[in-house]
Amino acid sequence: MADPRNNLDLLEFPKIETLSVSTPTSFLRSGPRPSASAGTELIFGTLFHVHKIGRGWVWGQSESVMPGNAYPGYVGWVKISHLGTVRPWSHKTNGLSSPVFKAANIKSPVQFLLPLGSVLSGKISGDFFQMADGFVSIRHVQFIDERPISPDYVTIAESIIGQPYVWGGVASFGLDCSGLVQTALRNFGSDAPRDADQQAKMGSPIKINDSLSGLERGDLVFWKGHVGIMQSATRLLHANAHHMIVACEPIKTARDRIEKAAGPITAIRRLKL
């Protein structure tokens, strides 16, 4: 049976149009109202295929435009005011928080901040990337298909340490456990499905043992409803509701605490990137 989080009936709900996220972030929700539960968060430039129009909201499916995109996006409702015209994206932001200035001057007013991996349309103009919405320092942008300088995706995840835990979040402003994995991989030129249970099917299985020996940097460790990234053979990096931030701690400390609420480790996966 198709996963309803990532699939819709195209015969029953044909596509009406494709738009893109025009605000720094927008939560995709289970219903056409702000109080509905958040399925995930869409960041600036993400495509949204509209299949149903409501009052102030549209229903459809998201699609990442990042290179390496390999998984279908989430299905849900988005505010129509958060969407705009699709433009030819050429660059992306590479900072955790990239200011968009009103003019090509770092002393001009900041109109808004963009999260890591926002995709941009425009042109280089001196020391700035000029887009319809304003100007971003060229030190905060790179070509959309350019690999990061980071040696691995864990380095990208490490750059987000200290940011708040936000349920449903994927933006570098604040995210959840599986959002951290997806964001780190996407900004390394790879991809991941959105939720922990889906991510537990990636890569190759690693045998779970009581001593937790044999782990490597970049391995993914799963519990029911939670995932973390091995920062080293002994330390876990994860966005979690205990610390309420993206934090690092000894894997055995995390295991002993998490299993009291979520049960034992369910899987360990090793990615081949």
C-alpha positions as CSV (number, residue, x, y, z in Angstrom):
1,M,0.0,0.0,0.0
2,A,1.3,3.4,-1.0
3,D,2.4,5.6,1.9
4,P,-0.2,8.5,2.2
5,R,2.5,10.8,3.5
6,N,4.1,10.8,0.1
7,N,1.4,9.8,-2.4
8,L,-1.8,11.1,-3.8
9,D,-4.3,9.9,-6.3
10,L,-3.6,11.8,-9.5
11,L,-6.7,10.4,-11.2
12,E,-8.9,11.7,-8.4
13,F,-6.9,14.9,-7.8
14,P,-5.1,16.0,-11.1
15,K,-2.5,18.7,-10.8
16,I,-3.7,22.2,-11.2
17,E,-0.5,24.1,-11.1
18,T,3.0,24.2,-9.7
19,L,4.1,27.0,-7.4
20,S,7.1,27.5,-5.1
21,V,7.6,28.6,-1.5
22,S,8.1,32.4,-1.4
23,T,8.5,32.8,2.4
24,P,11.6,31.7,4.3
25,T,9.7,28.7,5.6
26,S,6.2,27.4,5.6
27,F,4.7,24.4,7.5
28,L,2.8,21.8,5.5
29,R,-0.2,20.9,7.6
30,S,-2.7,18.1,7.8
31,G,-5.6,20.4,7.3
32,P,-6.3,23.9,5.9
33,R,-5.9,25.8,9.2
34,P,-3.0,27.0,11.3
35,S,-3.9,24.7,14.2
36,A,-3.6,21.6,12.1
37,S,-0.6,19.3,12.9
38,A,2.6,20.0,11.0
39,G,3.7,17.2,8.7
40,T,6.9,18.9,7.7
41,E,8.4,22.3,6.9
42,L,9.1,23.6,3.4
43,I,11.9,26.1,2.9
44,F,12.3,29.0,0.4
45,G,12.2,27.8,-3.2
46,T,10.7,24.3,-2.6
47,L,8.2,23.3,-5.3
48,F,4.6,22.7,-4.4
49,H,2.3,20.9,-6.9
50,V,-1.3,22.1,-6.2
51,H,-4.0,19.5,-6.6
52,K,-6.8,21.2,-4.6
53,I,-7.7,24.8,-3.7
54,G,-9.4,25.8,-0.5
55,R,-10.1,29.1,1.2
56,G,-6.7,30.6,1.7
57,W,-5.0,27.2,1.5
58,V,-4.0,24.7,-1.2
59,W,-3.5,21.0,-1.0
60,G,-0.9,19.1,-2.9
61,Q,2.6,17.6,-2.8
62,S,6.0,19.2,-2.2
63,E,9.1,18.6,-4.2
64,S,12.7,19.5,-3.4
65,V,14.7,21.1,-6.2
66,M,18.0,20.3,-4.6
67,P,20.4,18.1,-6.7
68,G,20.3,14.5,-5.7
69,N,16.6,14.6,-4.9
70,A,15.5,11.0,-4.8
71,Y,12.4,10.8,-2.6
72,P,8.9,12.1,-3.1
73,G,7.8,15.0,-1.0
74,Y,5.1,15.3,1.6
75,V,1.4,15.7,0.9
76,G,-0.6,18.3,2.8
77,W,-1.9,21.8,3.0
78,V,0.0,25.1,2.6
79,K,-1.1,28.7,2.9
80,I,-1.5,30.1,-0.5
81,S,0.0,33.4,0.6
82,H,3.3,31.5,1.2
83,L,3.6,30.4,-2.4
84,G,4.6,32.2,-5.6
85,T,5.7,31.8,-9.2
86,V,8.3,29.2,-10.0
87,R,11.6,30.8,-11.2
88,P,14.7,29.3,-12.8
89,W,16.7,28.4,-9.7
90,S,20.5,28.6,-10.1
91,H,22.0,29.1,-6.6
92,K,21.4,28.1,-3.0
93,T,22.2,29.5,0.4
94,N,25.1,27.9,2.4
95,G,24.7,29.6,5.7
96,L,22.5,28.7,8.6
97,S,20.9,32.1,8.4
98,S,21.4,34.2,5.4
99,P,20.1,37.8,5.5
100,V,18.3,39.2,2.5
101,F,19.1,43.0,2.4
102,K,16.8,45.6,0.8
103,A,19.8,47.0,-1.2
104,A,23.2,45.8,-2.2
105,N,24.7,47.2,1.0
106,I,25.2,45.3,4.3
107,K,24.0,48.4,6.2
108,S,20.7,48.4,4.4
109,P,17.6,47.0,6.2
110,V,17.4,43.2,6.5
111,Q,14.0,42.1,5.0
112,F,14.1,38.5,6.2
113,L,16.5,35.6,6.8
114,L,16.8,32.5,4.7
115,P,17.6,29.0,6.1
116,L,20.4,26.7,4.9
117,G,19.7,25.3,1.4
118,S,17.2,27.9,0.2
119,V,17.2,27.9,-3.6
120,L,17.5,31.3,-5.3
121,S,16.8,32.8,-8.7
122,G,18.7,35.9,-9.9
123,K,22.2,37.0,-10.8
124,I,25.5,37.9,-9.3
125,S,25.9,41.7,-8.9
126,G,29.2,42.7,-7.4
127,D,29.5,41.3,-3.9
128,F,25.8,40.3,-3.8
129,F,23.4,37.9,-5.4
130,Q,20.5,39.9,-6.6
131,M,17.0,38.3,-6.5
132,A,13.5,39.7,-6.9
133,D,13.2,39.9,-3.1
134,G,16.4,41.6,-2.3
135,F,20.2,41.0,-2.1
136,V,22.2,38.2,-0.4
137,S,25.9,38.4,0.1
138,I,27.8,36.2,-2.3
139,R,29.6,34.7,0.7
140,H,26.2,33.1,1.6
141,V,25.5,31.5,-1.8
142,Q,26.9,28.9,-4.1
143,F,25.7,27.2,-7.3
144,I,22.9,24.9,-6.7
145,D,24.8,21.9,-8.0
146,E,28.1,22.8,-6.3
147,R,29.3,20.3,-3.7
148,P,30.0,21.8,-0.3
149,I,33.5,22.2,1.1
150,S,32.4,20.0,4.0
151,P,34.1,16.6,4.0
152,D,31.0,14.7,5.0
153,Y,27.3,15.3,5.7
154,V,28.0,15.0,9.5
155,T,30.0,18.2,9.3
156,I,26.9,20.0,8.0
157,A,24.8,18.5,10.8
158,E,27.5,19.7,13.3
159,S,27.1,23.2,12.0
160,I,23.5,23.1,13.3
161,I,24.5,22.2,16.9
162,G,22.7,24.5,19.3
163,Q,19.7,25.3,17.1
164,P,16.4,24.6,18.7
165,Y,14.3,21.4,18.5
166,V,11.1,22.1,16.5
167,W,8.6,19.3,15.8
168,G,8.2,19.0,12.0
169,G,11.0,21.4,11.3
170,V,13.7,21.0,8.6
171,A,15.0,24.6,8.4
172,S,18.3,25.3,10.0
173,F,16.5,27.8,12.3
174,G,15.0,24.8,14.2
175,L,14.3,21.2,13.3
176,D,13.5,17.8,14.5
177,C,15.5,14.6,14.5
178,S,14.7,13.3,11.0
179,G,14.7,16.9,9.7
180,L,18.3,17.2,10.8
181,V,19.2,14.1,8.8
182,Q,17.4,15.2,5.7
183,T,18.7,18.7,5.8
184,A,22.3,17.6,6.3
185,L,22.2,15.0,3.5
186,R,20.4,17.4,1.1
187,N,23.0,20.1,1.6
188,F,25.7,17.5,1.0
189,G,24.2,16.7,-2.5
190,S,22.4,13.6,-1.4
191,D,18.9,13.1,-0.1
192,A,16.8,11.3,2.5
193,P,13.0,10.7,3.0
194,R,11.4,12.8,5.6
195,D,10.6,10.6,8.6
196,A,12.7,8.4,10.8
197,D,10.8,5.2,9.9
198,Q,11.4,5.9,6.2
199,Q,15.1,6.8,6.8
200,A,15.6,3.5,8.6
201,K,15.4,1.8,5.2
202,M,18.4,3.7,3.8
203,G,21.9,2.2,3.6
204,S,23.0,-1.1,4.9
205,P,22.1,-2.6,8.3
206,I,24.7,-2.8,11.1
207,K,24.4,-5.4,13.8
208,I,23.2,-4.0,17.1
209,N,25.2,-5.2,20.1
210,D,25.0,-4.3,23.8
211,S,28.4,-2.6,23.8
212,L,27.5,-0.5,20.7
213,S,31.0,-1.3,19.4
214,G,31.9,-1.0,15.7
215,L,30.0,2.2,15.0
216,E,31.4,4.8,12.6
217,R,31.0,8.5,12.0
218,G,27.9,9.0,9.8
219,D,26.0,5.9,10.9
220,L,22.3,6.4,11.7
221,V,20.9,5.0,14.9
222,F,17.2,4.5,15.2
223,W,14.6,4.1,18.0
224,K,10.9,4.1,17.6
225,G,10.1,7.6,16.4
226,H,13.7,8.9,16.7
227,V,17.0,9.0,14.8
228,G,20.5,10.3,15.5
229,I,23.7,10.6,13.6
230,M,26.9,9.1,14.9
231,Q,29.5,12.0,15.3
232,S,32.2,9.5,16.2
233,A,32.4,5.9,17.3
234,T,31.0,6.9,20.7
235,R,29.1,10.1,20.4
236,L,25.6,10.8,19.0
237,L,24.5,14.0,17.3
238,H,20.7,14.5,17.3
239,A,17.9,17.1,17.5
240,N,16.0,16.0,20.5
241,A,13.2,17.0,22.8
242,H,15.2,16.2,26.0
243,H,17.8,19.0,25.4
244,M,15.3,20.9,23.1
245,I,18.3,21.6,20.8
246,V,20.6,19.9,18.4
247,A,23.0,18.3,20.8
248,C,25.9,15.8,21.1
249,E,26.3,13.3,23.9
250,P,27.7,9.8,24.5
251,I,25.7,7.2,22.6
252,K,25.4,5.0,25.7
253,T,24.0,8.0,27.6
254,A,21.4,8.7,24.9
255,R,20.5,5.0,24.6
256,D,19.9,4.5,28.3
257,R,17.7,7.6,28.5
258,I,15.7,7.1,25.2
259,E,14.9,3.4,25.7
260,K,13.0,4.3,28.9
261,A,10.5,6.2,26.7
262,A,10.8,4.7,23.2
263,G,12.2,1.3,23.8
264,P,15.5,-0.2,22.6
265,I,17.5,0.7,19.5
266,T,15.6,-0.7,16.5
267,A,18.1,-0.3,13.7
268,I,21.6,1.0,12.8
269,R,22.2,1.9,9.2
270,R,25.4,2.8,7.4
271,L,25.1,5.1,4.3
272,K,27.2,4.8,1.2
273,L,27.5,8.4,-0.1
